[in-house]
Structure formats: C-alpha cells, structure tokens
C-alpha cells in the first residue's frame, strides 16, 4: 500500500537530510539522514580537487563524528568511502554497512589512501623543515584505516537489515563497480513507512563484468546522482573500436599510451577489454603494464567475487575455467617503485595504466611528467575529470602543466573516452527515474557539477510532479 505523503510524514518525527558533500560537485559524497533521533550517514567520501581546497574541505565534517550512529556505504571509490578513517579518528564509534565486495575493496583502498596521506605529509614536513609539535599531521593514518576496516558489517544484496530502531536498509545492485549498491532506507513507525532511496553512483546497462543496475519500484524521497546529467554516451561497442584504433596507431608509431585510471573498476574494465582485443587479434602486440599495487590488490578482490559478475561473464568463465579475465600474456602488474621507474626508460611502444584516474597523485604523475613532451605518445582519459584536477586541465587542452614543482610541456595527444564511464548518462538517468512505479514526491539531484545537476533537475520538473531540488553544500532540508 502506498500512503499519501502528508500522513506518512505526520506520523514520523523530524526527517532531515543535510548534504555535506557531492552537492553541486562530483566528489566527497556525504549525506546525513536524521530520522527519529538517529543520524545515519550515506557515504563518507573525500573531496577531490585543488589540493588547498581539498585539504580544507576534508578537514571539516559539518557534524560531530561521535553523533553518527552508522554509515551506510554505497561503494568503495575514495570519493564515497575515503573519509571513513578520518571519521573514526575523530570519534565515530558506530558500524559501517556495505556489501561484501565493497567491504573487501574498501579494506585495500583505505589502507592505500592512508599510506598516501602519511607519505605526502612526511614529504611536506621534510620540505618545510617541520618537526615535533610544529610538524603537520596526516588526515588519517594506516592505523586509522585498519580500525575503520574493523567497523565494517557485511550485508548481501537484497537482505533487509536494521541499522537503528525503526530504520531498515536494503542494498540493491547499482551496476557501477564491483559491489556497488543503491541504498533503500525505510523509516517505519506505527505500521507506516517512508522510503528514501539513494542511487549511489548509478551504472550503465550491458557493461562487461558487473551486473546492470536494478530498477526499484518505490521511493517517497530519491537522492539521484547526476555526474553525466547533461551528456549522452556513445555506444560502448563504438568506443571499443575507437579505442582499438587509437592504441593501434600509437603502437605503430612506437608511442606509449598513458591511461590514468581508477584502480578499482576502471582498471579491471580496461584489462578485460584489452584482453579481448589482443586475444581477438584486433591489436598488434605490445606490452601492457598496470602500474599500481592498489590495482593489483583490487583485481584480486574482483577475482574472489564472481558472485557479482553479469551472466555472460559467468557463463564464459564456466566454459573456460582456466581463463583469467584480468590477465593475459602481454600484461604485467607492477608493485615496486623500481619497476615503475624502469618504465621511464622503456624503448618502443607500451600501454601504461596507472592511478590516479584524475591525475591528482600516484604513479601516473611520473609517467605524464616523463612522456607528455613526446608527440608520439597519447594520454587517454577514460573517466570523469573533476573541476580543479590536473586531469581536467589536460582534457581542456592545457599545453603546459606543473607536476612536482616543474613545468611540463604537453606535446602528446590528449583524448577522452567518456563512453567507457561506468556512470549512467542523461538517457540512463531519465530511464531510471521514469522506472519508479509510484510518483517520487521529493527528488534531490546530487553528485554532479552545477550544470549537469541543474540540467537533469529541469528535465525532472517538466516531466514529473515531484518537488525537485539541487542542494547547496551544507544545506539541510526538513521533510
């Protein structure tokens, strides 16, 4: 039975949502639900962008961590999970609920993130001569990440569980990366309930590896991502052919293809696609390097969670039990710094996949600094580039960028393949929203830059009776 909105809200005590991240931006996902005296945080991600702004925004929560009862995590990407150790460091004592695959991925990702924070602060303190009480502190440490990992409670898809009295949560397939979920929260009192759905990062139909996103039927309140709220992706088959042509041309002129890629999700998608292209004879042979210890660890998690694969991939693995979808004879995973450095002196063509996906840190910076000056090379972006990142400056055509304190001329070709994105595009978001059988009463458009969010919101106002809003950062809305 679907109750009218007013009686449901009249029975439930105060319901408030505060948007502490991913409001008119694509990073730092944090949405605080306050229902019947309980505070539940949907995601707890890091803001990614210009370093000074990122440091400032990531050091402030906007709420007291000790007041949060639980975190419900949609998926493991750092812009959704990366602030959990910081929350623990500052007093959060609750549990973190996630799907088993998300919990396993978050374990390796948060440790890696903590190591990066420690290393970066160590470098800053050494450069500025800061010691003792004057030394700067990392956002969080590896010990904080390990403590955060102990807080995780694994919950499978489609199994409803209680996070507080009268608050029940169910994970549904979001189709974005391994283990990703849309979150359904049911607040119930005296036999009636309010249903809040958080899309997380919504995936696309028919992508390789993971299942397609699930269509939910009911939501009174919907928090909908809008990363590509004003764009339409090319068909994935067309982009695969374009990608193969790009790699072939680079290999034939003995150039290198540098691919900044998120270690979780995008890297596995790329290795799977390259596996098929090389084994299908569609590319001339060239070495492929995944230069990321995190990606190697994450790929191990992918191998352990075939339960999250789409049916075609499961059937292929059943028929070819010895087949590794993320490994082939030309592919090497690199872990050590020494192995990574040797790539700078590598003669001949190569494909180098390295994090971070937005060129904000990690080994890809060294490769761009070493190879961007050579016009035979290609820097190939296969994911969204947030405002303020080095990746964004490169795709917007910068001919000179600053990396590690020195200017680097960009003579290499810079290309982007948004269609390889694991985010739904505008038509996909529209179809998902139309798929709700009941009329969504309140729609909050989040996780998109202002133009994308406002564009999707304008369409929703014209095509539904919902009250539609694009929240500002830090804005609270009582329902």
PETA-V237239 format. One record per residue. N is the residue number from 0. PSI is psi in whole degrees, -180 to 180 (999 if undefined). Layout:
BEGIN
N:PSI
N:PSI
END
This chain:
BEGIN
0:137
1:118
2:154
3:157
4:-45
5:-49
6:-38
7:-49
8:-29
9:-35
10:-43
11:141
12:-169
13:129
14:119
15:139
16:129
17:131
18:94
19:5
20:167
21:36
22:113
23:28
24:168
25:6
26:169
27:40
28:117
29:114
30:118
31:118
32:131
33:108
34:123
35:39
36:-1
37:144
38:115
39:127
40:120
41:109
42:157
43:74
44:165
45:142
46:136
47:130
48:-151
49:136
50:-45
51:-45
52:-40
53:-45
54:-41
55:-48
56:-33
57:-14
58:-4
59:130
60:-37
61:0
62:166
63:120
64:-36
65:-17
66:-9
67:126
68:-42
69:157
70:133
71:116
72:126
73:-40
74:178
75:-9
76:144
77:-31
78:-1
79:-25
80:-14
81:-13
82:2
83:-46
84:-34
85:-39
86:-42
87:-43
88:-31
89:19
90:-5
91:127
92:10
93:-165
94:156
95:119
96:132
97:162
98:158
99:-43
100:-40
101:-43
102:-42
103:-42
104:-43
105:-35
106:-51
107:-34
108:-41
109:-36
110:-44
111:-44
112:-43
113:-42
114:-41
115:-44
116:-44
117:-44
118:-42
119:-42
120:-38
121:-41
122:-44
123:-45
124:-39
125:-43
126:-39
127:3
128:35
129:126
130:166
131:-137
132:-13
133:-14
134:143
135:154
136:146
137:159
138:-41
139:168
140:172
141:-36
142:-39
143:-41
144:-39
145:-39
146:-40
147:-41
148:-31
149:-15
150:-9
151:135
152:118
153:129
154:127
155:163
156:146
157:7
158:112
159:136
160:160
161:129
162:-16
163:168
164:121
165:5
166:111
167:141
168:142
169:136
170:135
171:152
172:124
173:-17
174:23
175:-60
176:177
177:125
178:-3
179:146
180:147
181:148
182:125
183:121
184:126
185:117
186:118
187:139
188:132
189:39
190:-4
191:159
192:156
193:131
194:122
195:128
196:130
197:118
198:-18
199:-149
200:115
201:130
202:-165
203:154
204:144
205:26
206:152
207:161
208:-74
209:162
210:159
211:156
212:147
213:148
214:119
215:157
216:-25
217:135
218:130
219:-40
220:132
221:126
222:112
223:127
224:160
225:33
226:-48
227:43
228:-9
229:24
230:156
231:128
232:150
233:156
234:140
235:-34
236:-39
237:-41
238:-35
239:-41
240:-42
241:-41
242:-44
243:-40
244:-42
245:-47
246:-42
247:-45
248:-41
249:-42
250:-40
251:-30
252:15
253:36
254:173
255:143
256:113
257:126
258:102
259:126
260:140
261:137
262:-23
263:120
264:-70
265:-41
266:-44
267:-36
268:-43
269:-45
270:-36
271:-43
272:-44
273:-38
274:-51
275:-40
276:-45
277:-46
278:-23
279:4
280:21
281:-3
282:142
283:149
284:136
285:147
286:144
287:128
288:127
289:103
290:76
291:112
292:-38
293:-44
294:-38
295:-45
296:-43
297:-37
298:-34
299:-39
300:-42
301:-42
302:-30
303:-12
304:55
305:-15
306:-16
307:-1
308:155
309:161
310:-41
311:-42
312:-38
313:-43
314:-40
315:-42
316:-33
317:-39
318:-30
319:80
320:-24
321:3
322:130
323:110
324:-16
325:22
326:142
327:175
328:-22
329:-7
330:134
331:137
332:126
333:137
334:-41
335:157
336:-36
337:-42
338:-41
339:-45
340:-33
341:-22
342:-26
343:-27
344:10
345:125
346:150
347:180
348:156
349:156
350:123
351:115
352:124
353:153
354:158
355:162
356:-22
357:12
358:36
359:-24
360:180
361:-176
362:-23
363:-30
364:-42
365:-39
366:-40
367:-44
368:-36
369:-30
370:-8
371:-21
372:-14
373:121
374:-11
375:-18
376:165
377:135
378:116
379:114
380:131
381:18
382:175
383:139
384:110
385:154
386:137
387:-6
388:159
389:-39
390:-41
391:-42
392:-38
393:-45
394:-21
395:3
396:16
397:132
398:-9
399:130
400:160
401:123
402:126
403:39
404:6
405:153
406:137
407:121
408:139
409:102
410:-17
411:154
412:142
413:121
414:160
415:144
416:81
417:-25
418:-14
419:-3
420:145
421:12
422:144
423:145
424:-173
425:-50
426:-38
427:-41
428:-41
429:-45
430:-40
431:-45
432:-41
433:-23
434:-13
435:125
436:-38
437:168
438:120
439:127
440:-44
441:127
442:124
443:121
444:116
445:-180
446:55
447:150
448:158
449:-44
450:-43
451:-44
452:-45
453:-36
454:-46
455:-39
456:-41
457:-41
458:-44
459:-37
460:-38
461:-23
462:11
463:170
464:6
465:153
466:114
467:136
468:139
469:103
470:153
471:158
472:128
473:-3
474:139
475:140
476:124
477:137
478:999
END
